[in-house]
């Protein structure tokens, strides 16, 4: 835990908040990081929105929204979590550890949001910004054009052809509560569907959309 504090250049006044942020639901059903994850998600979203507002004064809402989606998506959070070796500090159950839980993308994404929430509660918005702004500003500047996530691109593909918006359906949910797997199917009217599986519905939807879009573009 001390090594993590050194890597993030922040020291908690209330160490209990850090402990809570690092506690996976497989360890404690009640006192875990899920509430802090909820808070951290909102804090991150607000700070990233301000970063983009300042960096790209000539862009409209839709362009900024696409940049925002790319910067707060699970893959981006997982990359940041791995950069600070967050997985090494997680408190997770034995079975979760044996299953590779310390490097599980969903666990890392949740824990990073919880860490941001804990920093916010401990040190206020200034402390949260000190953690977020340098990292996310660098990533925001590397994006030359507003990116489109797979779901957005698929929806635009369908609408450009006068079709209804794609439909996403949960096909199956398997695995234990602390390590679920969701199978999502996406359908565009008149075309065969595509399915994808991931540890979160959001990631599975994006993966399914990407698979279907690739098929449609090469049909």
C-alpha positions as semicolon CSV with decimal commas, in nm:
position;residue;x (nm);y (nm);z (nm)
1;X;0,000;0,000;0,000
2;X;0,288;0,238;0,079
3;X;0,435;0,170;-0,264
4;X;0,104;0,261;-0,425
5;X;0,091;0,590;-0,235
6;X;0,437;0,673;-0,363
7;X;0,336;0,593;-0,720
8;X;0,027;0,816;-0,707
9;X;0,200;1,093;-0,507
10;X;-0,082;1,120;-0,258
11;X;-0,097;1,032;0,111
12;X;-0,430;0,980;0,280
13;X;-0,525;1,154;0,601
14;X;-0,794;0,887;0,645
15;X;-0,624;0,557;0,561
16;X;-0,955;0,378;0,602
17;X;-1,074;0,532;0,276
18;X;-0,780;0,385;0,090
19;X;-0,837;0,045;0,246
20;X;-1,201;0,057;0,142
21;X;-1,113;0,162;-0,213
22;X;-0,885;-0,139;-0,247
23;X;-1,131;-0,393;-0,100
24;X;-1,289;-0,615;-0,365
25;X;-1,642;-0,754;-0,309
26;X;-1,494;-1,105;-0,289
27;X;-1,347;-1,005;0,049
28;X;-1,643;-0,822;0,202
29;X;-2,001;-0,805;0,079
30;X;-2,089;-0,488;0,269
31;X;-1,765;-0,296;0,326
32;X;-1,614;-0,300;-0,023
33;X;-1,521;-0,049;-0,292
34;X;-1,847;-0,041;-0,489
35;X;-1,987;0,279;-0,335
36;X;-1,657;0,459;-0,382
37;X;-1,652;0,331;-0,741
38;X;-1,988;0,502;-0,800
39;X;-1,855;0,829;-0,661
40;X;-1,522;0,810;-0,842
41;X;-1,693;0,752;-1,175
42;X;-1,880;1,081;-1,137
43;X;-1,572;1,273;-1,025
44;X;-1,364;1,140;-1,313
45;X;-1,637;1,221;-1,563
46;X;-1,660;1,582;-1,445
47;X;-1,284;1,645;-1,442
48;X;-1,234;1,488;-1,786
49;X;-1,521;1,699;-1,923
50;X;-1,345;2,014;-1,799
51;X;-1,013;1,899;-1,949
52;X;-1,176;1,855;-2,289
53;X;-1,370;2,180;-2,262
54;X;-1,043;2,367;-2,213
55;X;-0,833;2,171;-2,464
56;X;-1,073;2,183;-2,759
57;X;-1,255;2,520;-2,761
58;X;-1,352;2,481;-3,127
59;X;-1,534;2,148;-3,094
60;X;-1,906;2,099;-3,054
61;X;-2,088;1,888;-2,797
62;X;-2,099;1,571;-3,006
63;X;-1,725;1,577;-3,073
64;X;-1,644;1,642;-2,709
65;X;-1,881;1,363;-2,605
66;X;-1,699;1,112;-2,825
67;X;-1,364;1,216;-2,681
68;X;-1,508;1,190;-2,331
69;X;-1,642;0,840;-2,392
70;X;-1,300;0,724;-2,509
71;X;-1,124;0,869;-2,205
72;X;-1,355;0,723;-1,939
73;X;-1,418;0,382;-2,096
74;X;-1,306;0,066;-1,923
75;X;-1,003;0,003;-2,141
76;X;-0,858;0,346;-2,060
77;X;-0,915;0,303;-1,687
78;X;-0,755;-0,041;-1,695
79;X;-0,447;0,100;-1,867
80;X;-0,408;0,369;-1,599
81;X;-0,460;0,114;-1,322
82;X;-0,185;-0,105;-1,467
83;X;0,050;0,192;-1,501
84;X;0,029;0,254;-1,127
85;X;0,033;-0,121;-1,048
86;X;-0,299;-0,091;-0,868
87;X;-0,360;-0,464;-0,884
88;X;-0,066;-0,532;-0,653
89;X;-0,241;-0,343;-0,371
90;X;-0,590;-0,491;-0,406
91;X;-0,753;-0,682;-0,120
92;X;-0,919;-0,975;-0,298
93;X;-1,032;-1,322;-0,203
94;X;-0,816;-1,631;-0,246
95;X;-1,022;-1,778;-0,529
96;X;-1,024;-1,442;-0,707
97;X;-0,647;-1,421;-0,672
98;X;-0,601;-1,770;-0,814
99;X;-0,821;-1,675;-1,108
100;X;-0,595;-1,382;-1,202
101;X;-0,809;-1,124;-1,025
102;X;-0,524;-0,881;-0,966
103;X;-0,495;-0,821;-1,339
104;X;-0,865;-0,863;-1,424
105;X;-0,972;-0,564;-1,633
106;X;-1,307;-0,524;-1,457
107;X;-1,146;-0,537;-1,111
108;X;-0,885;-0,279;-1,209
109;X;-1,140;-0,045;-1,366
110;X;-1,362;-0,059;-1,057
111;X;-1,071;-0,015;-0,817
112;X;-0,934;0,287;-1,004
113;X;-1,272;0,461;-0,990
114;X;-1,293;0,374;-0,620
115;X;-0,945;0,515;-0,563
116;X;-1,048;0,841;-0,730
117;X;-1,358;0,852;-0,512
118;X;-1,147;0,795;-0,201
119;X;-0,901;1,069;-0,296
120;X;-1,194;1,307;-0,351
121;X;-1,345;1,233;-0,010
122;X;-1,008;1,257;0,162
123;X;-0,866;1,566;-0,005
124;X;-1,147;1,729;-0,200
125;X;-1,169;1,815;-0,568
126;X;-0,823;1,971;-0,572
127;X;-0,664;1,640;-0,470
128;X;-0,875;1,446;-0,721
129;X;-0,775;1,685;-0,997
130;X;-0,408;1,651;-0,904
131;X;-0,439;1,277;-0,970
132;X;-0,660;1,296;-1,279
133;X;-0,553;1,603;-1,474
134;X;-0,188;1,513;-1,558
135;X;-0,275;1,161;-1,666
136;X;-0,591;1,231;-1,863
137;X;-0,467;1,555;-2,018
138;X;-0,177;1,365;-2,173
139;X;-0,414;1,104;-2,315
140;X;-0,657;1,369;-2,439
141;X;-0,381;1,549;-2,628
142;X;-0,275;1,230;-2,805
143;X;-0,615;1,196;-2,970
144;X;-0,587;1,380;-3,302
145;X;-0,952;1,345;-3,401
146;X;-1,266;1,279;-3,196
147;X;-1,288;0,899;-3,175
148;X;-1,604;0,700;-3,217
149;X;-1,666;0,405;-2,993
150;X;-1,802;0,091;-3,160
151;X;-2,160;0,143;-3,041
152;X;-2,170;0,498;-3,174
153;X;-2,017;0,395;-3,506
154;X;-2,265;0,108;-3,546
155;X;-2,561;0,334;-3,468
156;X;-2,444;0,590;-3,724
157;X;-2,399;0,312;-3,981
158;X;-2,758;0,196;-3,926
159;X;-2,910;0,545;-3,924
160;X;-2,727;0,641;-4,244
161;X;-2,920;0,360;-4,413
162;X;-3,254;0,451;-4,264
163;X;-3,253;0,157;-4,022
164;X;-3,365;0,155;-3,657
165;X;-3,097;0,188;-3,391
166;X;-2,916;-0,140;-3,305
167;X;-3,076;-0,356;-3,039
168;X;-2,866;-0,501;-2,754
169;X;-2,989;-0,803;-2,559
170;X;-2,843;-0,998;-2,269
171;X;-2,818;-1,361;-2,385
172;X;-2,656;-1,515;-2,079
173;X;-2,498;-1,426;-1,745
174;X;-2,262;-1,681;-1,595
175;X;-1,995;-1,707;-1,326
176;X;-1,992;-1,608;-0,958
177;X;-2,109;-1,267;-0,840
178;X;-1,754;-1,137;-0,800
179;X;-1,644;-1,254;-1,147
180;X;-1,944;-1,254;-1,381
181;X;-1,940;-1,308;-1,755
182;X;-2,206;-1,146;-1,973
183;X;-2,294;-1,253;-2,325
184;X;-2,451;-0,973;-2,527
185;X;-2,612;-0,999;-2,870
186;X;-2,650;-0,697;-3,096
187;X;-2,885;-0,687;-3,391
188;X;-2,929;-0,447;-3,681
189;X;-3,258;-0,493;-3,865
190;X;-3,215;-0,711;-4,171
191;X;-2,869;-0,843;-4,084
192;X;-2,736;-1,143;-3,887
193;X;-2,656;-1,059;-3,520
194;X;-2,322;-1,074;-3,345
195;X;-2,240;-1,185;-2,991
196;X;-1,956;-1,109;-2,751
197;X;-1,873;-1,199;-2,391
198;X;-1,699;-0,989;-2,127
199;X;-1,683;-0,926;-1,753
200;X;-1,917;-0,626;-1,780
201;X;-2,223;-0,559;-1,992
202;X;-2,075;-0,233;-2,120
203;X;-1,758;-0,399;-2,247
204;X;-1,955;-0,688;-2,400
205;X;-2,185;-0,443;-2,582
206;X;-1,887;-0,256;-2,727
207;X;-1,720;-0,579;-2,834
208;X;-2,037;-0,710;-2,998
209;X;-2,091;-0,378;-3,176
210;X;-1,735;-0,384;-3,306
211;X;-1,773;-0,739;-3,436
212;X;-2,099;-0,664;-3,614
213;X;-1,971;-0,338;-3,760
214;X;-1,668;-0,514;-3,904
215;X;-1,891;-0,774;-4,067
216;X;-2,123;-0,512;-4,212
217;X;-1,840;-0,300;-4,350
218;X;-1,686;-0,599;-4,526
219;X;-2,009;-0,756;-4,645
